[in-house]
Amino acid sequence: MSRWGRGDGGRRRTPTGLEVLNVIKLADICYRRRRLVLLAWVLLLVGVIGAGTALPAENRANYQTPGAESTRAYELLGERFPARQGDSVKLVFAGDLN
């Protein structure tokens, strides 16, 4: 079914001679021009990091479930104690490793 052997009951497909030859050619080119290949990978890495820095994703996390008790409690705290509405809590769990 599939070119990569996923639809044949789990049996692995043996690569053809042409596929093996293509991989060998690619490996040979990469080895002969290893400095250029390394430079390309470094430039790609720098480009990806630069794009990630220049195009930051907007973080929109909303963990409130409508109608849940915790959501109602959060809203009630906001109404009664508006100065403390955005506080966070750190939970620390201690356990015995023995």
C-alpha atoms as a printed R data frame, in Angstrom:
   type eleno elety resid chain resno       x      y      z
1  ATOM     1    CA   MET     A     1   0.000  0.000  0.000
2  ATOM     2    CA   SER     A     2   2.286  2.714  1.266
3  ATOM     3    CA   ARG     A     3   5.621  3.529 -0.238
4  ATOM     4    CA   TRP     A     4   7.253  3.256  3.166
5  ATOM     5    CA   GLY     A     5   5.684 -0.055  4.160
6  ATOM     6    CA   ARG     A     6   3.169  1.090  6.750
7  ATOM     7    CA   GLY     A     7   0.210 -0.750  5.221
8  ATOM     8    CA   ASP     A     8   1.759 -4.194  4.848
9  ATOM     9    CA   GLY     A     9   1.183 -5.684  8.280
10 ATOM    10    CA   GLY     A    10   4.350 -4.303  9.872
11 ATOM    11    CA   ARG     A    11   6.826 -5.894  7.461
12 ATOM    12    CA   ARG     A    12   9.694 -3.675  6.448
13 ATOM    13    CA   ARG     A    13  10.165 -2.868  2.810
14 ATOM    14    CA   THR     A    14  13.615 -3.352  1.374
15 ATOM    15    CA   PRO     A    15  14.880 -0.175 -0.284
16 ATOM    16    CA   THR     A    16  15.569 -0.406 -3.981
17 ATOM    17    CA   GLY     A    17  19.047 -0.085 -5.403
18 ATOM    18    CA   LEU     A    18  18.244  3.355 -6.789
19 ATOM    19    CA   GLU     A    19  17.149  4.623 -3.366
20 ATOM    20    CA   VAL     A    20  20.305  3.276 -1.755
21 ATOM    21    CA   LEU     A    21  22.393  4.831 -4.512
22 ATOM    22    CA   ASN     A    22  20.706  8.216 -4.011
23 ATOM    23    CA   VAL     A    23  21.440  8.132 -0.278
24 ATOM    24    CA   ILE     A    24  25.045  7.203 -0.957
25 ATOM    25    CA   LYS     A    25  25.365 10.091 -3.418
26 ATOM    26    CA   LEU     A    26  23.873 12.517 -0.891
27 ATOM    27    CA   ALA     A    27  26.232 11.272  1.819
28 ATOM    28    CA   ASP     A    28  29.175 11.627 -0.546
29 ATOM    29    CA   ILE     A    29  28.240 15.218 -1.443
30 ATOM    30    CA   CYS     A    30  27.738 16.112  2.230
31 ATOM    31    CA   TYR     A    31  31.102 14.602  3.139
32 ATOM    32    CA   ARG     A    32  33.015 16.255  0.314
33 ATOM    33    CA   ARG     A    33  31.484 19.637  1.086
34 ATOM    34    CA   ARG     A    34  31.217 19.194  4.853
35 ATOM    35    CA   ARG     A    35  32.269 22.768  5.671
36 ATOM    36    CA   LEU     A    36  29.608 24.160  3.378
37 ATOM    37    CA   VAL     A    37  27.023 21.776  4.858
38 ATOM    38    CA   LEU     A    38  28.011 22.826  8.384
39 ATOM    39    CA   LEU     A    39  27.784 26.489  7.409
40 ATOM    40    CA   ALA     A    40  24.333 25.893  5.887
41 ATOM    41    CA   TRP     A    41  23.107 24.221  9.089
42 ATOM    42    CA   VAL     A    42  24.497 27.032 11.263
43 ATOM    43    CA   LEU     A    43  22.883 29.674  9.032
44 ATOM    44    CA   LEU     A    44  19.596 27.765  9.132
45 ATOM    45    CA   LEU     A    45  19.754 27.600 12.930
46 ATOM    46    CA   VAL     A    46  20.544 31.312 13.204
47 ATOM    47    CA   GLY     A    47  17.691 32.073 10.778
48 ATOM    48    CA   VAL     A    48  15.186 30.030 12.761
49 ATOM    49    CA   ILE     A    49  16.265 31.628 16.042
50 ATOM    50    CA   GLY     A    50  16.144 35.086 14.452
51 ATOM    51    CA   ALA     A    51  12.676 34.465 13.032
52 ATOM    52    CA   GLY     A    52  11.483 33.206 16.402
53 ATOM    53    CA   THR     A    53  12.805 36.325 18.094
54 ATOM    54    CA   ALA     A    54  11.504 38.749 15.475
55 ATOM    55    CA   LEU     A    55   8.059 37.139 15.250
56 ATOM    56    CA   PRO     A    56   7.069 36.337 18.839
57 ATOM    57    CA   ALA     A    57   3.916 34.360 19.371
58 ATOM    58    CA   GLU     A    58   1.148 35.858 21.440
59 ATOM    59    CA   ASN     A    59   0.606 33.889 24.624
60 ATOM    60    CA   ARG     A    60  -3.082 33.574 25.379
61 ATOM    61    CA   ALA     A    61  -3.569 31.058 28.161
62 ATOM    62    CA   ASN     A    62  -7.000 30.967 29.784
63 ATOM    63    CA   TYR     A    63  -7.402 28.231 32.337
64 ATOM    64    CA   GLN     A    64 -10.823 29.278 33.569
65 ATOM    65    CA   THR     A    65 -13.624 26.847 32.860
66 ATOM    66    CA   PRO     A    66 -17.022 28.548 32.672
67 ATOM    67    CA   GLY     A    67 -19.308 27.407 35.469
68 ATOM    68    CA   ALA     A    68 -16.598 25.692 37.519
69 ATOM    69    CA   GLU     A    69 -16.322 26.341 41.238
70 ATOM    70    CA   SER     A    70 -12.766 27.634 40.877
71 ATOM    71    CA   THR     A    71 -13.902 30.161 38.261
72 ATOM    72    CA   ARG     A    72 -16.681 31.387 40.516
73 ATOM    73    CA   ALA     A    73 -14.230 31.629 43.431
74 ATOM    74    CA   TYR     A    74 -11.761 33.571 41.270
75 ATOM    75    CA   GLU     A    75 -14.476 36.022 40.226
76 ATOM    76    CA   LEU     A    76 -15.683 36.379 43.836
77 ATOM    77    CA   LEU     A    77 -12.130 37.138 44.995
78 ATOM    78    CA   GLY     A    78 -11.847 39.730 42.229
79 ATOM    79    CA   GLU     A    79 -15.052 41.417 43.370
80 ATOM    80    CA   ARG     A    80 -14.239 41.432 47.098
81 ATOM    81    CA   PHE     A    81 -10.459 41.894 46.975
82 ATOM    82    CA   PRO     A    82  -9.614 43.670 43.687
83 ATOM    83    CA   ALA     A    83  -6.059 44.510 44.789
84 ATOM    84    CA   ARG     A    84  -5.249 40.807 45.154
85 ATOM    85    CA   GLN     A    85  -6.998 39.540 42.019
86 ATOM    86    CA   GLY     A    86  -3.875 38.750 39.981
87 ATOM    87    CA   ASP     A    87  -1.925 36.953 42.720
88 ATOM    88    CA   SER     A    88  -0.375 33.583 42.077
89 ATOM    89    CA   VAL     A    89   0.280 30.715 44.417
90 ATOM    90    CA   LYS     A    90   3.299 28.440 44.539
91 ATOM    91    CA   LEU     A    91   2.546 24.898 45.609
92 ATOM    92    CA   VAL     A    92   5.323 22.778 47.042
93 ATOM    93    CA   PHE     A    93   4.910 19.054 47.523
94 ATOM    94    CA   ALA     A    94   7.159 17.198 49.946
95 ATOM    95    CA   GLY     A    95   7.527 13.478 49.919
96 ATOM    96    CA   ASP     A    96   9.587 10.717 51.354
97 ATOM    97    CA   LEU     A    97  11.896  8.958 48.897
98 ATOM    98    CA   ASN     A    98  12.287  5.909 51.117
